[in-house]
Amino acid sequence: MQLQIEKESFVTNQYHTIIIGAGHNGLVAAAYLAKQGKKVLVLERRSIVGGSMVTESFGENFQADSIHAGGTLRPDIIKDLKLVSHGLHVDSSRQPFISLLPDSNSLILDPNPVKAAESIKKFSERDASRWDEFVRFMDKAAEILDVAYATIMPRLPKNMNLREGYGLLELGLELRLAGRKDMLNFIRALPMSAQELVEEYFESEIIRAAIASVAIHNSTLGPMSAGTGYTLIHNWLNRGGLSHSNVGKAGEITSALANAVKSFGGEIRTDVEVAKIKIENQIAKGVVLANGEEISANRIISSADPKHTLLKLVGAQDLPPEFVWHTQSIKMRGSVAKVHLQVNGNHGIPAGTLCIAPSIKYLEKAYDAAKYGEISEKPYLEVTTSGNVVSIHFQFAPYHLKTGDWRLETKKVEKIAIETLTEYFPNLQSLVSNLKVITPLDLETTYGLTEGDINHGQLQLDQFLFMRPIPGWSNHKTPIDNLYLCGSGVHGGGGVSGASGRNVVKVLK
């Protein structure tokens, strides 16, 4: 169950650091700083901690991971913050990734490579023989990307300092140690489309599409889009492969983080909305809450997305015009909806991560609908189960609809999701006793994600590495002194890892 933080009385004394938002990155940063002995206050708008990394109840015996299907933090964060002692259960077991097919002859990509190869053989002997090679490359590519995400990006094209230079030197060394072949293949893969990448390894369309679906997860991109080679590696890194981990336990991660923050002496207040960041002479001095209360601090760290932080909590009037323009240009473009089903009886859905992605063209056509502001009639679905709950990840459902309104279109997503999945599990629809639909508009209004973008900004070639969140400001800093960013919208962020929350603390040293 998601940790509930009791409301505390108004705090009037000075804090070293105020962190806006109790998402997993904000909590990671808070725990590291509190462990250093800093006086830290975390402010959360909702009544529970976790941001989009939450497990919530939607009715009696109806509990689900609202947005992210489980996940895990980077191993160094778990170790540094002693999260196991704070209630985190580390489960290293892996579930299969299953591509559903109409004839029930599904592709089962088991974590065990021998079992995966046996399933692949049904579609292609050649592809089965290349599976080990593909997994080895993806693991190596994810390892290199992990090092890149742990490196503080210099403010290119600005002059970089000596510390930033050392960071890039370490990254260059990691690329060199990877070996010439792997290094070149990694660099080649980043700008490629997922289609191009999987075609280099596999001949079966079913296998190609199953893998390519992971590349477009949470992104408003199709498998033919440039740069989805990068997003495939990114999602592989965060998941530890193709399938999700710790499904149904998203809230355990953020509850453990909140416990760590409190054990190190940090404070967390919920049900408090930050309305404005106090700025004096281009220096952040504290925050003003929606109820008018003012709290001072030596510095402010925001785990909210860059657009919300800079354009709403700071305001254009306190920022350079060119910086404002770049911030306004950050591509958000959320297109994800979630449909959680409470079922009575045996739904027949196997454990693991299931996808409906029969071909590359099917995925691309689902994406085409979003390009024109329409809800996909034949969507890419990813399905996970936890107890009596079936959770459906629905793409594509664009935040900006060409016609209609999300307050009226919820039923359409619900209908398409259930009917599409029922084609594979005929008894499902009759077993549904309750459901919860989360639209892109809900992602914005309830979970604070601008335009419903789960990644706080699209993961694409012009918005990663030293260009995330915007060129020249990739090191967590802002034009406002003592104001920093640590959410998914900065380098290292996107999905569940905690990397950007960890990295901001490196900048502050």
N, C-alpha and C positions, 0 to 999 in steps of 0.2 A: 504494500500500500504506500502511496506517495506520502512523504513526510509532511506533516502540518507544522508550521512554525507559529507559535503563539504570538498574538499581537503584543507589542511592547509599548510602554508609555513614551511620549515624545522625548527625544534625546536632544539636549541643549549644548553638550560639551563638544569640543573640537575633535575631529577625527583626522588620522593621517591619510586615510584613503576611503572614499565612498565609491562603491561599485554599483552601477545602475543595471539592474536585471539579474535574477538568480537562475539564469540558464546555466548549462553545464560549464561553459567557458568562463562565465562570471564567477561561478563557485570555485573553479580550479584556481583562478587568479587570486580570489579571496583567501583560499586555504594556504597557498604558498606565502602570501604576504603576512597572514596571521601567524603562520609558523615562524616567520622571521621576527615576530614580536611587534609588528605594526598594528596600530589600532584601526581596525577595518569594520566598516558598516556596509552591508549589502541591502539594497532596497528593491523590493519586488512588488509589481503592480497587482499580481494575482494573489489568491489566498494560499497557494501552494508553490513550492520551489520547483525549478526544473525547466522553465521555459517550454521549448518544444520537446524536451527530453523528459516526458512525464508518463506515468501510468495513472489513469483516472477511472473513477466509477461513473457509469452512465445509467445506473439503475441497479436494482437488487440482483446480486450475483452477476453483474455485468461490468467487468473491469478490463481495460485494454490499454496498450501503449498508444496514446493518442496520435502521435505524428510519426516518430521514428520507431521502427520495429526492433526494439532492443538496441543492442550496440555494445561497444566497449571503449574504454579510454586507452591511451597509449600506455604501454607497460611501465615506463619510467614514472608516469604520473601516479599510477596505482602504488608503486613502491615508495616514491618520495613522500606521498601524503598518507601512507600507511592505511589505505582505504579498506583493506580486509579487516583491520581491527575496528573500523568504523561501520561495519555492517555490509560491506560489499562481498558478494559471493562470486568468486572467479570461476567461471565454467569454461574450460578449454575444449569441451566436446563440440563437434561440428555436425550440422544437419545437411542433408543433400539439397542440391538445387535441381528442381524438377521443371522441365518444360512440358506443359500439358498438350496433348494432341487428341484430336477428335476420336481416333480409333482406340483410345485407352493404351496405346503402345508408347507411353511417355518416355522422354529422354531423362534419365536419372544420372546427374553428375554428382556422384558421391564424393565426399572428402577423401575417401580411400581411392587413390588413382587406379588401382587394379579393378575395383568395382565400377568406377566411372568408365574405364576403357571397355569393359564388358557391355555396358549399355550403349556406348557409342558404336560398337561393332555392328549393332542392329541397323545402323544407318550408313556406316562407312568403315571398312577395315582400315583404310588409309588414315582416316581421322583418328581412329583409336590408337594407331601407332605413333601419332604426333601429339597426343594429349600430354604426355610427360614433358615434352619439349616446351609446349605452350605454358604449362603451369610453372615450369622452372623460370621461363622468361618473365612471366607476370609477377612471380614472387621477387625476383631480382629487381624488376622495374619498381615495384612497390617499396622495396627496401631503399632504393635510390631516392624516390619521391619523399619517403619519410625523413631522410636526411635533409632534403631540400626544405621540407616544412619545419624542421628544427633550426634552420638557418635564418637569422634575421636578415631580410632583404634590404640592401642599401637603397637610399632614396634616389635612384636613377631617374632622370639624368642629372640630379643634383650631385655635388661632391660627396663622397662617402668618407666616413672616418676610419681610423685604423682598426677598430674593433670589427666594423662591418667588413673590412677587407679580409680579416682573418676568417670570418664566417664563410665568405665566398671561397677562400683558399681551401678550407676544410671540405666544402662541397665539391670543389674541383678535384680534390684528392680522392673523395669517395667515388666520383665518376671514373677516375683513372684506375682505382683499385677494382672496379667492377669488371675490368677487362675491356679491351678495345671493341670486341664484338657486341657485348651487352651495352656498353656505353653508346655506341652508334645506334643500336636498335632502340634503346630507350629514347634518345633524342629524335630519331625518325618517327617513333610512335606518337609522340605528343601532338603534332599537328595533323596526324592522319585521321580519317573518319574511322569509326568503329567497323564499318563495312570493310574498308581497305585492310584494316589490321587482321580481322578474323579470316579474310580471304587468303591471307598469306599462309595460314596454318591449315584451314579446313575446307573441304569441298562440299560437305552436306549443308544445305540451307537451314535445316532444323538446328544444327549445332551452331552455325554462325549466328542465327537470330537469337538463340538462347543467351549466348555470351554478350551479344550486342545490346540486349535489353538492359543489362546492368550498366552499360555506358550511358544510357539516357535517363536512368533513374534520378528523379528529382530535378531534372534539367529540361528546359524547353528547347530541346534539340532533337533531331532525328538521327538514326544511325548512319545516315549519309552526310551528316554535318561535319565539317572540318573541326578538329579538336576533340572529337569524342573518343579518340584514342587516349587522350589525357584523362578524360572523365572515367573511362574504363579502369585505368590504373588507379585513379583516385578512389573510386568506390571499392576496388579490390583491396586496396590498402586498409580502408576503414572497416571493411567487413571481415578481412582476413581470408578472402577468397570470394566465391560467388554468393554464398548464402549468408543470411543474417545470423547473428549470434545473440544469445540471451533474450530471445523473444519473450515478451510478456514481463520483462524485468527492467524496462527503461527507468522506471521510478527508483529502483534500488540504487542505480548509479548516482543520481542526484541527491537521494537521501543520504547516502554514504558521504558524499561531498559536503552536504550541509552539516552532517555530524562532525566532519573533520574541521570545518570552519569554526564551529562552536567550541570544539575541544581545544583548538589553538588560541581561543580567546576572542575570535571574531563575533560580530553580531549580525543577525539577519532580521529584517522587518518585512512582513508581508502586508498586503492590502494597503500599500502606500505607492502612489503614482508620482513619479518625478515629472513635473510640468516644465521645468526650465533649469538649465545650468547657469549659475551666477557667474558672470564675466565682468571683470574690472581691469581695464587697461590691457586687454588681450590675455588675461590670466584667469584661469578657472579658480574660483574661490569656494564653491559649494553648490548646493542645489536648492531649488524651491519646489516644494511638493504641491500637489493639486489642492490641498486643503489650506495652503498659505504658509505652512511651516517652512522655515529656512534652516538648513543644516550646513555648517562650514566644514571644510576639509582642505588639507594641503594639496591634494590632487584628486582628480575624478577619473575613473575608468568606466567606460560604457561597454556593456556586452550587447546592447541593442544594435540593430543594423545601422550602417553608416548614414544612410539617408535620414532615418528618424533622428539619430543623434545630432547630426550636423545641421540639418535644415529645420528641425522642429525644436529640439532641446536647446540648441545654440542659437540658430537663426542666421539668415544670410547677412544681416546688418553687421555682424561681428566677424565676418569671414571675407577674405580677399575675393573679388569678383571672379577671377579665373578659377579659383578653387571651388566656388559655388557652382559654376558651370560644369566642372568635371563631376562634382558630386551629384548634380541633377542628372547627369548622363549615365550614371551607374545603371546597368541593365538588370532589372529585377525579374519581371515576367514569370511570376509563379503560375504553374499549370497543373498542380497536384490537388486531388481530393482524396479523402479517406472515407471508407464505408466500413463500419464495425457492426458485425451481426452477432447477436446473442441467439444461440440455437438450443433447442431441446431435443436430445437424442443424438445418435451417431451420424455426423455429417459425412463421414467417409473420406475426409480430406487428410492425406498423409502428413506426417510431421516434416518440416523443412520449409524452404522458400520455394514457392511455386510461381511460375510465370505463364502468362498467355502471350506468346510471341512466336507464332508459327513460321514467320519469314521476315526477312529484312524489309520487304515491300509492305508487309502488314504494319510493322512498326513505323515506317516512314509515312504511311497513309494516316495512321493515328496522329502523328505529329502534324501532318498537313492541316488537319482540322483546327488545331490551335493557332496556326499561322493566320487563319482567317477568322479568328475569334469565335470558333464553334467548339462544342463539346464533342469529343470523339464518339461516334456511334459504334465503332469497333475498336475499343481502347486496348492499350497495353495495360495489363493488370499484373500485380505482384501480390501474392496471397501468403499470409502466415496464420497460424492458429496458436491459441493458448487456452487450454481447457475448453470451455464451452463457447469461446469467442473466435469468430473468423474475421480477420482484418484484411480488407482489400485496399491496396494502394492503386489509385485510378489515375491514369494519364491517357489522354490529355484533357484537362478542364481549365481553360485559361481564365486568369483573373479578369482580364478585359474581354467581355463578351461583345460580339458585334451587335447582337440583338438579345433582348431579354435582360433579366436582372437575377443576380445570384440568390436573392431572397425568394425568387419564384422558380429557379432552375434546380433546386436541391433534389426534388423528386425525380428529375430526369436522370441525374447521376445515379441515384439509388436504383432506379429501374434497370438502367443499362448494366450496372455492375452486377446485380443479382442475376439477371437473365443471362448475361454472358457466362458467369461462373456456373450457373445451373446447367448449361449445355454439357459440362464435364461431370457435374455431380447432380444428377436429376432429382434427388430427394432434398436438396438443400433448401429450396424456396419454401417448402412445406414445413420446415423445421424452425424457421425464423420466428422468434417470439418477441424480439425487440431489436432496435437498430439505432445507430448514431451516424449521421453524415456530417463530415467536416469539409466545408467548401473552401476555396481560396480566400473568399471574403472572411470566413471564420478564422482562417489562419492569420489574417491581418487584425481583425477586431478583437479576437480572444487571445491570440498568442503573440500579438505584436510584430508580425512579420509583414513588412511593407510589400504590398502587391502579392501577398501570399507566397513570397519566395522563401522556401525553407533554408536555402543556403545564404541568405542575406545578400544576394547578388549572384547572378549566374556564373557558374564555373565554365569559363570559355577562354580562348587564347588571349583576348585583349583584357582579361580581368583575372590574371593569375601571376604568381611570382611577384616581381617588382611592380606590377601594374594593378595589384589588389590592395586596397579598394580602388585607388586611382594612381596613375603614374606620379612619381615623386613623393608619395606618402605611403610607402609600403612597410614602414617600421613602427607601426602602432601610434605614431605621433600625429598631431593635428596642428593647424596654425595657431591654436589656442594653447598657450603654455600650461602645463600641468593637466591637460586633458588628453586621454589616451583611449584607443579602441581595442577591444579584445574579443569581439564576437566572431561569428562565422564569416562575416564579410571581409575580414582581413586575411593576410597571407597565412596559410596553414589551416584555415577554416573551411567549412562546408562539410555537412554530415556530423558524425559523432566521433570525436577523438580527444578533444581538450587541448589540442596543440596550440591554438591561438591564445587560450587563457594562460597556458604555461609560458608561451613566448613573451607576452607583454611584461612578465616579471623579469625576464632577462634584460629587457630594454631599460628597466627602472634601476638596475644595479649600478 
